Amino acid sequence: MAQKSILVADDDASIRSLLKQLLTDEGYSITEAATGTEVVAQVGESSPDLVIMDVRMPELDGIEALPKVKSASPKTSVLIMTAFGSSNAAIKAMELGAFDYITKPFELDKISHTVKRAFDYQDLAQEVEVLRDEISSLVQTERIVGNSPPMQEVYKTVGKVAKADATVLITGESGTGKELVAEALHFNSNRRSGPMVKVSCAALPETLLEAELFGHEKGSFTGAMTMRKGRFELADKGTVFLDEIAEMSLATQTKLLRVLQDRKIERVGSSLPIKVDIRVICATNKDLQKQVEQNKFRDDLFYRLNVINIHMPPLRERKEDIPALVEHFLAKHRYSATAQPAAISEEALKRLTEYDWPGNVRELENVVERAVVLSRGQIITSRELPFGDHDAGEREDENEDVSAERSFFKKSVSQFEKDLIMKALKDAGGNRSKAAEMLGIYRRLLYAKIKEYGLEGFPPKSR
């Protein structure tokens, strides 16, 4: 672990010397300052881990220097030294962000303990920050389910490019999870504390899409009663996700190209450029190269967008991920908030893995959610699947499911019956007549059941 650095600031040289000797002996790296101005300058240059600073100092006193120290180095902790009984200064110091205060004359043990506590708090705060980042990433990335080779390639690319600001184009068929990849890129980036603004380019007509993206000034068109910021402005310091980018008109494409080149936008009805700090992620289910060849998409914009390409494989090319996806959706779409996830029969799962899924993961999720509802959160069989009764072979599979259910039911009833007979025999001390009476059945039936379940020697006689 790196040596902790402490700046000791007091206009009294003897106090600085005493604290330097004490803290050096305890393994800390010590520097000194005699005025508030020196403190601010040294913090700006070296950002020490801790500042121990007296309230009364020339040029800048401790209370005046404290906010400047915190501004120059927010992670530097500050301990304020005050004269005994100077409560107002102590309270003001705590309000301005001091970690703690020490009253003069002080005990050396008290100094050592407070310094250690300040560093323990720093370490804990750093651990919490790291953990928060890990949890944030985990919450987002775990929504992408699958461990197949094609998905491993997706994860690798996301990991490599997430922290860069390069534009990313996510391609793949509808329902493959392109939006989830965009979210993973944002929440694993340096922009994760900023907003992620999503726009579906196919959901709005051209005139509304332009105003939605760039904003508009009051009176710029009929119905523009007030000024409104666009999605690019709202996403400042964050990420803009443009879904179905191929549906954008050529005119709007031209304006988007300008944004990518200059990082400036102009609201509809204004010629005033507005600087925006954004990362752009786009997605499409179409072949943009063909769109370019057909003059439906600008080639210069295509090259601007296609800096990094992430292709989402269709579900039919990663069927080994289907069992994990099914388990994920069973947990997500519980029959009720407090219910356990539904179970799925082997035959039903086999049917799901054999299907080609033209609607990809989105279709699979809808099918699982429907099956959970139809099965009332219990065992999902082929009967709850929408493609389970198209031909004789499928009806035969359904009959196999019914047969399996009946077998399961019969075994459960038999086990319950056996347990009940064993309890009665035990409570009756092995007296079969009394046990039959307790069960409310004829002795002949009890004897037959004892033989069926192999309970002739039950309960065992004590020695």
N, C-alpha and C positions, 0 to 999 in steps of 0.2 A: 504494500500500500504506500502511496506517495506521502511524503512528509507534509504535514499540515503547516500552513504559513499564517503567522499572526503579525499584525501591525499594532504596536503599542504606541499610543499617542497621549502625551501629557507634557505640559510646559515645565514640570518639575523633573529635572534630570535624575534625581535620586530615586524617584518612583519608577521611571522608565528602566533604570539599571536594575532595581529590585525585581521587577516583573520579568525582565529579559533573562536574568539569572534563573529564576524559578521555572519559567516556561521552557528555556533551553534545556535544563536538566530533565524535563519531562518529554523531550524529544521533538519539540516544535521548532520551526524556523522563524526567527524573530527579526523584524525591522522596526525602526523607530521614527517618530515624528514629533515635533515640538509645537506645531500650530495646526489649526483647522485647515488652512490652505495647503499645507504639506500633506495632510491626510488625504484630501480630495485628489491631489496630484498623484500621489503614490497609488491610490486605489485605481485611478484611471489607467495607470501604466501596468500594474502587476496583478490586480484583482485578488488580494489576499483572501484566504478562507475566512479569517476573523479579524475584526478591528476591536481593540479595547481602547476606548477613548474617553478622556475626561470632559466634563461639561464645560469647565472654565479653561479656555485656551485663547491666546491672542489671535488677531486677524479674523478668524471664524471660530465661534464657540462650538461645542459639541452638538448642540441642538440645531444650529444653523448648518453644520457640516453633514449631519446625519442624512437628510433627504438627498443631498448631492452624492453621498457615498452609495446609497441604495439605487440611485438612478444610474450611476456609473457602473456598478457591479451588483445587480439584484440578488445574486446568490451568496454574496458576502454577508456573514452574520456580524452584528454589531453589539458589543457590550458597553454600556455607558457607566462611567464612574461619577458618582455624585457625592457631595458632602452629606454627612449624616443629617437626616431630618429634612432634606431638600425634596419633599414629595412632589411638588409641582413639576420640577425638572424631570423626575423619574416618570411621572405619568405622561408628560409630553413626549418623552423619548419613546415610550412604548407605543403611543399613538402614531409616531412617525416610522415605526417599523423596527425598533431595537429588539433584539432577542430577549435581553434581560438587562438589569442594572445592578451595580455593586456600590454599596455605600462606603465612604471613607470615614475613619480608618478601617481598612479591611483585614480579614484574616486570610493568610496564604492558602489554607486548606479550602476556604470558601472560593477563592479565585480558581484553584485547580478544579474543584468540583463543577463550577459554573462553565468553565471552558470546555471540560469534557462533555457536559450536558449539551452545549451548543453544537459540538461536533457530532455527537450521537444523533441529535435532531437533524442535522444536515444529511448524515448518512441515511437516516430513515426516509427523509423527504426524497432523496435521490432514488432509493429503492421503490418508493411509491410511484414516482414518475415513470420509472422503467416498467414497473408492473402495469401501470395504467396504459402505457403504450402497447405492451404485449397483449393485454386484455382487449384493447380496442381493435388491434389487428386480428386477434383470435376470433372475436365476435363476428367480424366482417368476413374473414377468409373461410371460416368453418361453414359458412352458408354455401360455399362451392363444394359439392360433395363428389367424390370420385378419386380413385387412385390408379386408374388405368394409364398406360404409357402416353396416350395423347394428352390426358389431363396433367400428367407430370410435366410435360413440355410447357403447357400453359402456366403452371405454377412457377416454373423456372424463369420464364420470360417476365411474368409479373414481378418476381423478386428482383430481377436485374434492372427493370426500367421504372419501378414505382417511384423511386426518389428523384428521378430525373424530371425535367419539365418538358421533355419532348412530347410532341403530339402523338397520340396512339389511335390507330384505326383497328377496331375489333370487328372481325367478319365472322359469318356463320349463319346457318339457317335460323328461321324464327323458332324461338323456344329453347335455344341451346344454352342460354344463361349469359348473354353478352353484357347485360346490365350489371350482373353480379361481378363480372370481371372489372367493369368500370369502377364499381364501388370498392373492390379490393385494391385497385390502383390508387384511388384517392385516399383510403384509410391507412394505406401503408406508405404514403408520401409525406414529404415535409409540409404539405398543405392540409393535413388531416384536421387541424384545428380551425381551418376556414370552411366556408360553405361548399356543398356539392349541389349544383343546380342542374336539374335534368329538363331537357326539352325534347318532345317527340315531334320531329319535323313533319310527320305525316298526319298529325292530329289537327293541324291548323291550316287554313288557306293561306296563300302567299302573302296577302296584305296584312293579315293578323300576325303571321309568323315574324315578319320583319319588325313590326312594332313590339312583339313579344321579346325578340332577341335584343334589339337596340334601344328600346324605350321610345317615348315620344314626348313632345312638348305640348303644352296646353293649346288647343285650337288647331293642331297640325292636321287633323282630319275630323270628319263628322263623328261626334261622340267622344272626342278627346277633351273631356271637361277639365281635366287636371294634368299636370306633368306626371309622367310615370317612368321610373327607372326600368331598364330592360334586364334580361337575364344575365347578360355579360357584366353589367354594373353590379348586380346583386351578388355575383360570384367572385367579386374582387378578393384577392388573396386566397382563392380556392380553385375549384374545378368546375368546368362546364361540360356536361355530357350531352352530346347531340345524337339522339337515337334516330335511326332511319334517315341518315344523312342524304341518301340517294333521292329522297322525295323533295329535296330543296330545289327551288326554281333557280334558273341560271342567273337571274338578277340578284337574288339573295346570295348565291354562291360567290358572286363578285365582291359583295360587301364582306362576306366571311373571310375571303382571301385577304382583304385589306386588314382585317382584325388580326389575322395570323401573322401578317408581315410587320405591322406597326404597333400592335397591341393598343390600338385606339379605336374608339367607336364614335359615331355621331347619332344622336337621337333623331327620330323621324321629325322633320320640321325644324331642324337646327343644323347649322354648319360648324358648330363649336366642337372640336375634338375632345374627347374625354379619355384619359389614360386608364387602362385596366390591367391589373396584374392577375392573369388567369392561366390555367392550363386547360387545353381543349382535348377531350377524348370523344371520338365519334364511333358509331356502330352502324352496320348495314347488313342486310341479308341478301343484297344484290352484288353482282360482279361489277365493281366500279370500273375496271379496265374495259369491259364491254360497253358500259354506259358512256365512257369517254369516246370509244370508237363510233358510237351511235350519236355523238354530239349531244348527249343528254347530261353530261357532267364535264366540268372544266378540267382539262388535263393538268393545268398549273395548280389548281386546288387539290386534285388527286395526289400529286407528288408532295404537296405541303402536308396533307393529312396522313399519308402513308409512310411517315418517318419510321414508326414502329408498327408492325402488323402482328396482331394476336388472333389466330384463327381458332374458333370454338368448334370442336368436332361434333357431328350429329350423334345422337344417342345410339343409333344402329351401328356405329363404328366403335362404341365403347360399352358394349352390353355387359361386360364384367362389372361395371359400376352400378347396374340396376339394383341388385340386392341392397347395397348401401343406400342408394337413393330411396328405395322403398322404406327402409327402416327410418330414414330421416323424415320422410313425409308422414309415416305412421305416428311418429312422435309429435310432429308439427300439427297434424290435424286430428288430435284426440277427439273422442266423441263428446267429451266435456273437459273443462279446464282441469279438473281434478282426477279424471279417469286415467288409467294406465293405457299405453299405446295398444292398439288392436294387434292381434296376431294374424299371420297369413299362412295358409296351408302351402305345403311344398308344391302341390299341383298348380295352385294359383300363381305362385312365384315363378314356376316353370313357364307358365303361359305368358307372364309379363316379359320374361327374358327372351322368349321366342318371337314376340311381336316386333315389328320394324319401326314403330314410333315415328310416323311422319311429322307429328307435332312436337317431337323431341321431349326434353325434360318437362316442359310446361304441360304437355299432354299427359305424361306419366303422373305428375302431381295431381292433375284434375281427376284422373282415373282412381288414384289411391284415396283422395278425399271423398269421392263418391262412394267407393267401396266401404270406407269407414262408416259413413252414414247408413248405408244399406245394411251393413252387418251389425249395426248398433254398437260398434266398438268392440265386437267379439272376434271370432275367427273369420277371416276373409277367405271365401272359396271362389271358385270360377264362376259361380252363379252371380256374384256381385260385380263381375267384370263386364264391361259393355260389349266386348267382342267374344263372349263365351258361348254363343248358341247359333253359330253360322252354318255348321254342317254336322253330319252324323258323328264324325270323329270328335268334334267338340262336345256333342251331347254325351258321347261315351265317357269323355273326361269328366263331365259334370256328374255322371252316374258314379264314377270312381270317387269323386269328392264326397257325394252323399254316402257312399258305402264306407268311406273313411270316417265320416262323422258318426255314422251309426256304430261302427266298431269302437270309436272313442267313447261314445255314450254308454255302450254295453259294458266296457271295461270299467268305467267310472262307477256305474251302478253296482257291478259285481264287487268292486273294492269296498264301496260303502256298506253293502250287505255283509261282507266278510267281517269288516270292522265292528259292525253292530252285533253280530253273533258272538264274536270274541269278547266284547264287553259284557254281554249278557252272561256268558259262561263264567267269566271271571267274577262278576258280581254275585253269581249264584254258587260260587265255590265249586264249580264243576258239576253241579246237579243239573242234569239235562232237562228233567221234567220242570224244574223251577225256572230254568232259562227259557224254555218254550212258553211257559206261562207269562214270563216277563215280556217276551217278544210278541205275545198274542197270536201264536201259531200252533199248529198241531205238532206233537212230538215226532211223528213220522216225517213231517217236512223238515224239522230241525235236524233229525238224524241224516236225512238225505243231503242237506246243505253241509253238515259237518264232514261228510264223506267227500262231497264235491270240492270243498276248500281244503281238504287234508288237515282237519282240526281234531282228529281222533284223540290225540294225546294232549289236547288243550283244555284247561290250563295245566301246565306241568305240576306234578305233585311235589310238594316241598319235602325235603329229606329231614 
